[in-house]
Amino acid sequence: MRGGRSAVAGLLCVALGGVLARAGQQGRGQAPSQFPLSQSIRERGSSVTGAFEGWYRNRDGSVSLLVGYFNRNTKQELDIPVGPQNQIEPGGPDQGQPTHFLTGRQWGVFSIKVPNDFGDRKLTWTLVSNGQTNVVTMHLKPDWIVEPFEDAANKNTPPVVKLAEDGPTFTGPPAGFAATYNTSVSDPVALTAWVTDEGPKINIPEPPQPGRGRGRSSSGAPLPTPPPLSITWSLFRGPGPVVFENAKPSIDKSTGGKAMTTATFSEPGEYVLRLQANDQTGDGGGGFQCCWTNAHVKIVVKPGSTSGR
């Protein structure tokens, strides 16, 4: 199986794999749903479901679960603190899951390392949102293994991300913090990343002839232009909102893939930002679990007006 399931299968897993029930509590930014048992996609008032992408072996031989989510609201981002409304058990409730939920489908936003002898044990992620409870189960069943570090079909690999020009590299699913910065309320912190990508190594389609575009599919429809290498910054956890100067900064290939932006915080506390890098396969690898990179960056925000790095 090529690095996971298709986009349709992944969405079916999210839509049908959770357990839905009534609930009376809401996290920040939530409102009771008029249709508490509905799984509909709406602008507001719908639910969030965890998405178990599968499990994989890390390069050191350890085993991790890869997890994303699906926010069925198209205009409502939600904040759900870790606790009864956002818990992973056993061993939780906090196992590194997000507390801020962007709209739509978010792929492989965090990972959970489990013992190599995890066996038939399971973890469950419970989310209560807009009066609805969804539970997704995570496990090590053989047919759920994914390959986030390389696409077996064409040897494509995830984009390479660095947070310092001569710093360590990060590829594939997030593991720990890629960097930690300090700042103060209302004092922007500089976010600089270097992003590169090698692309597929084998089974690469022939380039189109001059003047003929990218060709056509078997049905005769023009083939879509693949998206360019891109990065996106977003809030993953935090006590308040964050404002990015540009959440999707341009990548300057002439400077080794440098991309710069800033983030400003209005409340003190500890935040986690997610940096997602996508190659030509697009968001979520086009439905497969390769090839994209997610990295987490910790930001410590203090009161006052003095910042440091």
Secondary structure, DSSP 8 states (H G I E B T S, - for coil): --SS--HHHHHHHHHHHS--EE-----BT----SSTT----BSSS--EEEEEEEEEE-TTS-EEEEEEEEE-BSS--EE--SBTTEEEESS-S-SS--SEE-SEEEEEEEEEEE-TT-TT--EEEEEEETTEEEEEEE---GGGB--TT--TTT-----EEESSTTS-EE-SS--S-SEEEEEETT--EEEEEEEE-----SS------TTSTT-B-TTS-B-------EEEEEEEE-SS-EEES-SS---BGGGTSEEEEEEEESS-EEEEEEEEEE-TT-GGGGGSS-SEEEEEEEEEEESSS--B-
